[in-house]
């Protein structure tokens, strides 16, 4: 629960730091996208001394993060009955893990099923957990599974991830085909309308531009983009252009800028060449997603060797920082307004994070930079949580009216 205190505007650097802390302590902060892992909110990982999550309870306390949408992620596989069944079971098990964790920590965390729950859980001085799914592949080809997930507590589903699925095209397909459905599939249209009916938020992160435009044209409720960067400012991969932003404004949705280096700042060509050469030398694929999959399937000693060498390369080139991150927020505000932007991290490995924002304990640096850019306390709270909660309320309102 936030401290209630009088806040006076700063006159010096020291006062600015204190002022930003006062603001940060007083606004409700919600991260729109954090992946869960085996340890969820617990700090230690069995067998790995010194390991701590990017969003452990300790780090959430240190960074005054009040809550997050925790996403049960599943990789894209073949569009087959077997693949669908496996994906459904993986996601269902992860969701059950969230509930089991909550049941053992009810004095510390609470699961929110509605926007009003967020406020009551926060008021009781607990961390807010909101369940999400990353990759609608887990739905399979059975529309009933959406309601099953909703009953499990899921409140948004990211329609696709890396690779086209049965719902829509992705913005990145490792198999090389530009399009499978030319946007949203016929089944995908059913999915969007069913999510509208239930009051579940439709997440359009990772999906292709045409898929985004199709969803927005069809959806009866505002949509969210849970984690993304802005193409015009910098970054590659999961990034949006002005057409998508304009459509989102018309829809009343919210885009959440993500604290990941790759989506915030494009790498210099020289750095990319060095990294690609390193991957080839150690025996990894060069292409990003193929590398990502091979890396996490490899031995620990191979991963360690890569990270050690990568560190030497990273030290030669400045990474994206919090100021670069706020540039993306500034751009969204200038194009479509303060009511359509939020914050997410998608933290999973340190090399992909930003300088000054390596885990949620450093969230204060985001608020500090927003203050330096001239944002008011009211605007900062909109960005940290207000816009997201309003979006969620509106999604539920559409469901209630239909």
N, C-alpha and C positions, 0 to 999 in steps of 0.2 A: 504494500500500500504506500502511496506517495506521501511524503511529508507535506503538510500545509504550512507555508511560511511566506512572509512578505519578501518580494524580490525587487531590488532596485537595479536600474541599468548601470552597466560598468563604465568606468572612466579610464582604466588602465588594463594592461595585459593580465595582471594578477586578478583584478576584479572581473575581467572577462571570463577567466577560467573558473572562478567561484560562481559567477552568474550562470555559466553553462552547466555547472554541476547542479545548481539549484533548479534550473529548468529541467534538466534530464531526470532529476529525482522526482519531479512533480508531474511530468507527463506520462501517460500510459504508453508503454513501448511494446509493440508486437512485431515479431519477425515473420514475414509472410511465407518463408520457405526454408526449413531445415530438414535434412534427411535424418531419419533415425538410424541407429546402428545397434549392435548387439547389447551395448551397455546403456542405451537410451540416456536417461538423465543421471545415471550413476557415474562416479568419477573414474573408477579404475577398470581396466581391461585385464581379465585373467591371463597371467603369464607375461604381461608386459609391464615391467616396473616403470613408474613415472608417467604412464599414459594417462591423459585426461582429455575428455571430449572438448570440442570447440564450444559446446553448449551444456557443460555440466552444471549442476545446481550452483556450485561454487562460482563458476565463471558468470552464470546468469546473475547471481547476486552482485558480483564485482562490477558488472557492466550495467546493472539496473535494468536488465531485460525482464519484463513482466511476463512474457509468454511468447509462444510461437505456434505456427502451423507446422507440425511434424509430419513429414511425408513418408509413407511406406512406398518405396521405390521398387520397380521390377524392370529388368532389361527387356528390350524388344527381341522376340524370337519369332519362329515361323508362325504363320497364320493358319494354325491347325487346331483341331479339337484337343490334341495332347498338349500343345503349347499353351492354349487358353487355360486348361485345367491346372497345369503347373503354375502358371502366373497367378491365377486366382488363389491357389493354396498358399503361395509365397506371401502375397499381400495379406490374406486373411490371418496368417500366422504372425506377421509383423503387427497387425492391428491388435491381435490378442495379446501380444507382448506389451504393447502400450497399456492396455487395460490391466494386465498383471502388475506392471510397474506401478501404475497409479494405485492399485489396491494395497500395495506395500508401502506407499508413500502418501497416503491421503492427508497427512498433516502438512505436507510440503507442496503437493501439486493437486490441481483439479482439472478435470476434462470439461471443456465448454462445448455444448451442443447448440447453443444459440448466442447471439451477441450479448444479451443481458447476462448470460453466465460469465462472460469475460469480466464484466464489471464486478459481479458479486464475488468471484474467485479472487480477483485482485484486491478487493476490499478486505477479504479475509487473510491477506498477506501470504497467499499461496501463488505458485507459478501456474500460469494458464497453459494448458495443452489443448490444441485443436488438431484433430486428425485429418490428414489428407492422403491422397494417393497420387503418385507421380507415374503416369503412363496408363491410359485407359485400356491398354492391351489386356490388363487383368480382368476387364469386364467380359472378355470373350465375345461371343456372338449372341449372348443371352441377355436381353434387356432387363430381365428380372434381377440380375446381379447388381444393378445400380441400387435398387431399393435395399438389397441385402447389405451392401456396403454402407448405405445411409443408416440402416438400423444398427450397424456396428459403430457408428459415430462419425463416419467420414463426412466432411463438410465441403471439400472441393476435390475434383479429379482433374489432373493435367491430362488432356486428351491423348497426347502422344509424347514420345521422347525422341531418342535417336533412332530413326528408321520409321518408315510408313507403317501404319497398322490398319486394322479393320475399320477404324473410326474416321481417320483423316490422314493427310500427308504431313510428314514432319518437315521441319526446316533444314534437316540434315539427314541424308540417307546414305549410309556407308556402302550399300550395294550399287549406288551410282544412278539409279533411276530418278529423274527429276520429279516424277509424279506417278502415283498409283490411282488416285481418284480425281485428280485435278481439284483438290481442296477437300471438302467434307463429303464422305460417302453417304449413301442412302441410309445405312445403319447409323452413321454418325449423326444424321439429322434426328433420328429417333432418340439417340443418346442425349443430345442437347435438350430436346423438348421434355424428356423424362427427368432430367436434372432440374429443369425449370419447374416441373410439376411438384417435385419433392422439396424444393427449396435448397438445393445443393448448388454451390457456386461452380461455374464452368471456368476452368483455367486454360488459357490459350497460350501459355509459355511453351516454347519448343516446337509449336506447330507451324506449318508453312504460312506464308503471307496469304495465299488464297484461302487456306483453311481458316485463318483468323477472320478474314472478311466474310466468309460464308457463315461462320458461327455468329458473328455480330449481326448479320442481316437476318438470321433466323431466330436468335434467342429473344424470348419475351422479357428476360431479366438482364440487368447489367452483368458483364463478365469481368473476370480478373485475369491479369497476366502476373503470375506469382513471382517470377524472377527473370529479369531481362536487362539488356543494355540498349543504348540508342546508337544506331548505325552512323548517323551524321556526326556524332561526337567522337566515336572511336570504338574499337573492339570488333570481335568477329564471333561467329557462331550464333548464339541465342540473342540476337539483336533485332530491333524494330526500325522501320522507316516512318516517314511523315504520314503516309497514307494510312498505316495502321493506327497511328496516334489519332488522326482525325476521326477515324471510324470509332475508336474507343470513346472519344469525347461525346460523339452523337449518342452512343449506347449508354453513357453514364458510368462506364467502368473505371477501373484503376489499374495502372501499371506499376509494378514494384521493381525499382532498380536494384540490381543484384551486386553484392560486394565481392565479385570475382574478377580477377585481373584480366582474364581473356575477354570478358564482355565489356570491360571498361576502357581498355587501351590496347590498340593494335601494337604488336611487337615489331621492332626494327628488323629489316630484312637480314642484317648481319647476325642478329641474335637467333633468328629462326634457322639460319644455315648452321650455326654452331650446335643448336639443339638437335636438329635433324641428323647431323654428323655423329653426335653423341649417341643417339638412339640406334643408328645403324651399327656403330662400333660395339655397343653392348648387346645388340641382338634384338632390338625392339622395332616394330613397324614405325614408320615416320608419321603417317596420317593420324590426326589427333585422337579420334575415337577408337581406331584400331590399336593405337598405342595404349590408350587408357585401359582397354580390356586386357591386353596382353600384360601390361604392367601389374595389374592386380591379380593376375593368374600366375605370376612368376614367383620365384623363391625370394625370401627375405634378403639374402645376401646380394642378389642381383638388383633388387630395388634400392638397397642401401648404397651400392656402388653408383647407381644412376643418380641418386639424390646428392651424393657427395660431389660428383662432377658437375651436376646441374647448378649447385650452389656457387661454384666458381664462375659459371657463366652468368648467373643472375646478378652477382656482385659487380659485373662489368656494365650492366645496363639497368637503369632505374625502372622499377616496377610501377604500376599504377598505384596511386595513393588515394587518401580520403578526399582530397581536393578534386582529383579527377572524377571520383564517384559523384560528388555534388554537382560537377559540371553537367552530368546527365540529368540530375533532378532539376537543375536550373532550366535546362532545355525543355523538358516536359512542361514545366510551369509556364515557360514563355510561349509554348505552342498551344497547349490545351487547358492550362489553368492549374491552380494549386489543389483543386479538389480531385485530381485524377492521378496522383502519384503517391507511392508508398515505398517501403524499404524491405529488402530481404537479403540474406547472406549466402545461402546454399554452401556453407563452409564444409569442406571435406578433407583438404590437404593444404598445408601451409604454403607451398609454392604457388597455389592458385589464388591466395588471398591478397589483400591490399596492404601496402605499407601503412602502418598506423591503425590497421584493423585486421589483425590476425585471428582473433576469436571474439566472442561476444563480450568478453571482459573489457574490450576497448570501444564499446559502443559510444561512450562519452565523446569520442573524437568526431563522430558524425554530427552530434548535436552542436559541438563547438564550431565546426565548420559551417553549419547552417546559420548559426548566430553571426558568424563573421560575414556571411553573405547578406545579412539583413533580414532574415526570417524572424518573425515574431514568435512568442511562445505558442499562441493559438495556431499558427501555421505549422510549427514544428510538431505539435501534437496531431494535427491532421496528417502529416507525412508519416509519423511513427505509428499511428493506429486509427485515427479518426476516420480517414477516408475508407480504410478497409472495413471497419465496423459499419459504416454507413452503407457500403456496398452490400455487405452481408444482410443487413436489415432489409434493404430493398429487394434482395433475392427472395427472402422469406415472405415479404409483402406480396410479391408476384404470385408465389405459391399459394398463399392464403386466399388470394382473389380469384384463383382459377380452380 
